[in-house]
Amino acid sequence: MGLTGAAQAALHDRDVGLIYDDLLDIAWLQDLNYAQTSGYDADGLMTRDNAVTWAGGLSYYDSVRAATCDDWRLPTSLNLEKAVDRY
């Protein structure tokens, strides 16, 4: 008899515009339209290629931890499938 257990994950508000996922060990920008908010794009609507370029050059300062987050990337369908499988 096989037993399966559900993974217990939590999202943590880092209070600096970041949400941390402790199961996937990744951070998300809390502002879903940060490209517009940051002034990078006038309306926040970009092609995938432009969004990849933007994410690749994004540098976000976490003032609570005095650290700069600069290894951003966009999710892929494979990343999303793994996330769904883990939850």
N, C-alpha and C positions, 0 to 999 in steps of 0.2 A: 504494500500500500504506500503510495507516494503522498507526501504532504507538501503543500505549497503555502508559502506565507506572503503576505502583502508587504511590500517595502513601505516603510514609514518615512515620509519626506516632509520637510517644512520649508516654507519660504520666509525669509527674514528680511524685514525692512531695515536697511543699513542707515537710514536717516540722512543720507546725502544724495538721494536720487538713484540709489541702486537697490535692487532686490536680489538676495542671495538664495540660491537653491542648494540646500545641503546634500541632496541625494545626487544630483548631477555635478555638483561642485563647480557651478558657474554663476555668474552675476548677470542680471538683466538691467537695462536702463529702465527706470520707472516711467520716464517720459517717453511714451511710444512715438512721439513725433519730434524727437530731439534734433533731427536734421534741420527742421524748421526753427525750433526754439533756439538752437545754437547759432542760427544765421547762415548755416551751410547752404540751405536750399530755401527759396522763397516760399514754397507751399508744402515742402516735405515730400512731394511726390517725385520719385526717381525711378529710372530704369534699374533693373537688377545690377547691370554692370556699374552704374553710377553708385548704387548703394554699397556694392562690394568695395569699390574704391573708397567711399566715405568711411565705411566701417574699418577698413584696413589702415586708415590714417587717423582714426579717432583716438584722442587722448583725453581721458576723463579723470579729474583730480578728486580723490576721496579725502576730504579734509579731516574726517574723524580718525582715519588710519594714517594720515600723512603719506599717502601712496598714490601714484598715478597709474591708472589702468589703461594700458595701451595695446592689449592683445585681443581686440574685438574682432569678431567675425559674424557673418550672418548664419542663421541655422540652415541646414540642408534637410532634405526629406529624410535622409538616413539618420541625422541627429534627432529629428522629431520622432521617428519610429522608435529609436532607442529610448527616448524619454517616455513615450507612451508605454513601452514594454516594462520600464522600471517602476512606473507608478501603478 
